[in-house]
Amino acid sequence: MGRKRLTGDGDELLARLGSLTTQVRERAEFQRSQVELAIALQRDMLPGDMPTAPGFHLAVEYAPACYGLNVGGDWYDAFRLPDGCIGLSIGDVQGHNIEAAAFMGQVRVGLRALASVTGDPGELLSRTNELLLTLGTDLFATCTFVRLDPATGVLESARAGHIPCVWATADGRSGIAEDECGPPLGILGGTDYPVTCQRLSSGGVFVLLTDGVVEGPSMSIDEGLDQVIRLAGVAAVAGMEAGKLAEAVIKGAERVGHEDDAAVLVLRHDSPGSHGRS
């Protein structure tokens, strides 16, 4: 009698385990499909060709998270403004799911649309911020927008809660862009975003990146930024191509052990005799 009850209990336990295993498998398959969809959204929303201008070259690199299923809303963009200047943007949406990837697309499209009205980086971020607030979502985004005047090499930039850019010159100087940062987009209405101006000298490089490039379990954000500063400095002195520097920076993200997406956008000003290397 007792043996039959044990057999019955064992069968019931096996049935429960089988049911749990099926549920876990279904959830894993659903999560994987969600991640694949988010990745597809990212790829479709990110730009293909980069704009060109005499004496300047752009290069981008993007790497998904190293660990887990942290597919987020990192983006980069570069496009021609109505006045002939070039707009550069890079940013990161809070969250790691399909909603974050979709919101990334809304932010990027919003920036492009509003850039046809104003090319001033501070005003552009302010208008985009107000636009995002009307969407009624809980998501927000950090962002840097830079306006390059190819005729002068002048860069005008504004930041919304994003990590700073890195610069380097051909004479060996390098560092972090010293600019004032406003709050992320989509949090607080009526926000002003200060604009900082600097000139990209001949042979210099300017690097825009997301925090996945410089922050992770293996390095603090300060250590990660120092790593990029060193790479940019060496690249500028050596006359390294923009694409090679972008590859080196994204490779460095592996040493950081990034748990988030990582994106980098490199702008290089040709030096005399570089023969248009990119």
N, C-alpha and C positions, 0 to 999 in steps of 0.2 A: 504493500500500500504506500509506504513512505517512498519507495523507489519510483513508483509511478508519478507521485507528486513532483519528485526531483526532476524526472524526465520532462514533465509538463512545464515546470518552471524554466528548465534549460531551453526548451523550444520557444517559450515566450521571450526569454532573454535574447536568443538568436534572432527572433523576428524583430524585436525592438532595435537591435544593433543593425540589422539589415535596413530597417526604415531610416535610422539616423544616417547611415552611410549614404543612402540614396539622397537624403536631404542635403548633406554636406556636398555631395558631388554636384547636385543641381545648383546649389548656391555658388560653388566655385565656378561652374560653367557660366552662370549668369554674370558673376563678377568679371570673369575673363572677357565676356562679350561686351560688357560695359566699358572695360579698359580699351578693347580693340576699337570700339566706336569712338571713344574719346580721342584716341590717337589719330583715327581717320579724320575726325573733325579738325584737329590741330593741323594736320598736313594740308588739308584742303583750304584752311583759312590763312595759312602763312604764305607770304609772297614768293614768287619764283624768281624772276629777273630783278636785279638791282639797277637803279638808275645810274647813269654815267655822267661824268663831267671832266673836262680836260684837266689833267694834273691831279685827279683824285681817284681813289679806288676804294670800293666797299667789299667786304667779305663777311659771311655769316656762318655760324656753326650752331647746331642744336643737338642736344643729347637727352634722351628720356632718363627718368630717375634710375639710379643703380639698384635700389632695393625695393621690394614690395610692389604694390600696385598704385603708387603715388603719381598718377597721371594728372597733371595740373593744367593751368592756363597760362603758361609762359608764352610770350609772343615777341616778335621783332618785326619791323617794317621800315621801308625806305621808299620814298616816292617824290616825284617832282611837284613843287608848289607852283601856283599860278604866276608868281613873279620870277620864276626861273631858278629859285633856290631849291635845295633838297631838304626834305623833312625826314628825320630819323626818329623812330620810337622803339622803345623796348619796355616790357613790363611783365607783371606777374599778378594773376588773379588769385585771391584767397580761395582755398579749397582744392580738392584733388578728385574730381569726378566729371561726369558729362556736363553738369551745370556750369562748372568752372570753365570748361573748354568752350561751351557755347557763349558764356558771358565774355570770354576773351575775344571772340569774334565780334560781339557787339561793341566792345571798347575800341577795337582796331578800326572797325568800319566808322564808328562815331568820330574818331580822331581824323580819319581821312576826309570825311564829309565836312567837318567843321574847319579843316585846314583850307578848304576852298573859300572860306569866309575870312579867316585870319591866319596869318603865318607867324604871329607873335606867340612864342612858346607859352608864356604865362597866361595870356588870354585864351589860348587854345585849351590848356588844361582846365581853366576855370569853366569854360563853356562845356567841355566834356563832362566835368564833374556834375554840373547842373543837369545835363542830359541823363546821366546815369541815375541820378536821384529820382528822376521822374519814372524810372522803370519799376520802382517799388520792390527791389530785390534786397536781400540781406548780404549779398556779395559785394566785395569792393576790390579795387585793383591799385597796385603801385605802378608808377610809370615815370619814365624820363623821355622828354621830347627835345630834340635838338634841331635847330635850323642852320644849315650850312649855306653860306654865300660863296659859291665857287670862285667868284671874281676877286674876292678879298681874302678868303680863307677864314673869315670870321665865323665863329660858332656862337649862337645864342641858345641857351638851354634853360629848362625849368624841370623841377623834380616834384613828384607827388608821392612821398613816402618811400621812394625807391633808393637802392644803394647807389653811391656816387660812381661817376665814370672815372676812368684812368687815362692819363695822358703821358706822353713821352716825346722828347725832342731829339733831333739828330746829334746834338752836342752832349748827350748823356744825362740830361735831366729827366726826371719822371716823378709822378706822384698822383694824388687823388684830386679831382676837381673840387676846388673850394667854392661851393655854392650853397645857398640857403634852400632848405627843403620844406615844402608844404605837406599837408596831410594826404593820405591816399585818396583816390577818386571814389566817389560814391558814399562818403561818410558824412561830410559836413557841408551844408550849403553856404553860399556867399563867401567862398574861400578865394584868396588871392595867392598866386604862385609867382614868387620873385624870379626874375630873369637874370642870368649871369652871362657875360660876354667874354670871350677869349679868342685868340687867333691861333689857328693851327699853322705853325711855321713849316717851311719846306723840309721834307724828310721826317716830319712828325707823325705820330699816330694818336688816335683817340679811340678808346675802347668802351663800349656800352655793354653791360652784362646783367644777368639776373642772379639772385642770391644763391641759386643752385651751383653756380660756378665757384663760389668762394666760401660757402658755409656748409658744414657737414660734421659727422661724428669724428672725423679725423683731424679737422682743423677748425679753429674759430674764424669768424668773419674777418677779423683783422689780419690773421695769418694768411687767409685766402687772398685778401686784397694785396698784401705784400707780395705774394707769389705772382699775381698778375702784373703788379708794378715792375717787378724785376724782369719778367718776360717782355713787357712793352719796352722797357729801357734798352734791353739787349737788341730787340727787333729794330728799334729806331736807329741805333748806332750802326747796326749791321746792314741797314737798308733792306730788311726782310720784307717779302711780299705780304700784303694784307691777308691773303688766304692762308699763308704759312703761320702767321701770328695767330689767326683765329683757331687754327688746328691745335697749336701749342697751348692756347688758353683753355680750350675745351678738354684737351688731354689732361691738363692740370686738375680739372674738376674730378677726375678719377681718383687722384690722390686725396682730394677733400672727402671722398666717399659720399658724394651728394645723394641725399634722399629725396630730392626734388628735381624737377626738370632743370636743365641748364641751357641757357642761350647766350650767345656772344655776337656782337656786331662790331666790326673793326673798320675804322675810317683811316685811310693813309693818304698823306699829301706827298706826291712824288718829289723827290729831290732832283736837281739838275743831273742829267746823265743816267737817270734810272731807266730810260727807254720804255716808260709806260708799264713797268712790271705791276702785276696785280697780286 
